[in-house]
């Protein structure tokens, strides 16, 4: 099925699981079917209370011969997504790493395409591909990615986009250089339920940019268990903590003063929940009108100027 592994760099595919028993066999099979040969498989489970570990252990026992190495990592205490990703990152022996959740799928040529793309430019360390969303209801989705314009600018500009507009790189799309990602400190476990956004900011802040591979190589499953789509309180808490503690200081560091003022107003508005009555809603509206970004974006619209081009 696959080519001579001695002629290919080792790639680590890390499957992060938590209560993934319903879908993880599909995920593992999609890795087994990769056209690329020299793959190390690491499954790292975050203390699932269901039978995910038993399913993965049995599958690895039956299919380990397909891989250059196959390992199942388990822990006795739940640590969150960032900790789970770090376990895979620091166990990896490959030059490159593809992290995938235990409910998503890789297209058959995913790793081959990533590796071919990295050879086109020796400076490439981080790649984002297009992804195809899908659901059990068989709804059709078009392949998506961050805007092409995002990938056409420098790492510094990419950082400013991420700070000003939030994360729009889908974590499932990213292919990472192992050594450099470790040098940068990996995933930030202070924010256990958001793995990708803090890492992406750290990457761009260090001067490394994301490159776009314009092929749909990953299938992202949409279902009620998606942590970023389900309104999970732990995800919301981690996201809010990161925004409050890190974004303002990074905006100041990058001399993004209008956005810094806006961020401080957003943080202040959290003290006045809109579900607490009319007075709180009025206060929130008043605070919003103090944001310089509000006036700046509206001024740019008068001249048909895209705010993204002025960040």
Order of alpha helices (4+ residues) and beta strands (2+ residues): beta-alpha-beta-alpha-beta-alpha-beta-beta-alpha-beta-alpha-alpha-beta-alpha-alpha-beta-alpha-alpha-alpha-alpha-alpha
